[in-house]
Amino acid sequence: MNLPTNLDALSPDELRTLAAQLMAQVGEKDRELRYRQAKIDQLTHELAIHKRWKFGKRSEQLTSEQASLLDEAIDADLEAIETELEALLPWVAPIGCLQAHCAPVNARLPS
């Protein structure tokens, strides 16, 4: 959406139209944000369940082959969930990016 450079030059009807468009845009962004947060909450819950299955004590005893197959399936599920969570959280900057923007410490300061 292109916003006019001078809002004082707009008529009252044009201002109302602009306000309605901006309100619709905010509502759309809000709906998208709520959807993404619900998806993140769902995946976080699912991740916790899978971790409980993987690391929790089980009352039944599995053969080593069964345990290996179960671990492989759980690992694949965990990776898929983590990948999907990373895709939903593009605004989180990796630590390396944050450290690259840090200013060097002033040499005049005592160490």
N, C-alpha and C positions, 0 to 999 in steps of 0.2 A: 504494500500500500504506500503510495506517495503522499506524504503530508505536505500541505502548503507551507511555504516559507514564512508568510505573514498571516497569522490568524486574525489580526485586526481587520484585514481587508475582506474577510468572508462575511456573507450575509447571515442573519440568524438561522435561516433554513439550511444553509450550507453547513453551519456549525452543528446544527442538530443532526444532519446526515452524517457528518464526520464523527460526532460523538456516538451515534448508533453503530457505525462501522467499527469504531474502536472497541465499543462494549461487546460487540459480537466476536471480535478477534480475541479479546480477553477471555470470554466464555469458552471459546474453542480451545485456547491454550490451557485453561483450567480443566476442561474435560480430558484433554490429553495427559495432563499432569496426574490427575486422579487415576486414569487408566494405568499409566506407567507405575505409579506407586503401588497400586493393587497388584500388578504383575510382579513387582519386586518383592512385595510382602509374601505373595504366594510362592515364589521361587525360594525365598529365604526359609520359609517354613518347610518346603520340600527338601531343601538342602539339610536342614536340621534333622529331619526324619531319616534321610539316607545316612547321615553321619551316625545317628543312634543305631541304625541297623549294622553299620560297619564296625563301630567301636564298642557297642554295648555288649554286655554279657548275654549269652543266649542259654536257655535252659536245655535245648536239644543239642546233641552232639552231631557234628557233621564229619563226614570223611574228609580227608585232605583234598581229594578231587572236587567234592562238592563245595568245600570252603573256597577253593581256588576259583571255581567258576562264579561263585557268589561275589567274591572280592572283585573279580574282573567286571562283572555286571554293575556293581555298585560304583567302582571307579569310573566306568564309562558314563554312568548317570551323573555323578558328581562333576565330571569335566563338562558335560553338556549343560548342566545347570549353571556352573560358574561362567561358562562362555556366554550364555544368554544373559546373565546378570551383568557381565562386563559390557555387553552391547546396549543394555538399558541404562547404563551409567556412564555416558560419554563425557559428562561434565566433570568427572573426578579425574584430576591430573595425577599421573604417576609421580612417585617421589623424585625420580631423576629430573623431571621437568621443573619441579619446584626448586631443587638445589641448583640448577643451572642459572636461575634468575637471581640467586642471592648475590649481593654485592660483597666484594672482598673486604676483609677486616682492615681497618685503617692501621698503617704501620706505626703511627705515632702513639697508639694506645698501648698501655703496659700490658704485658702478657701474663 
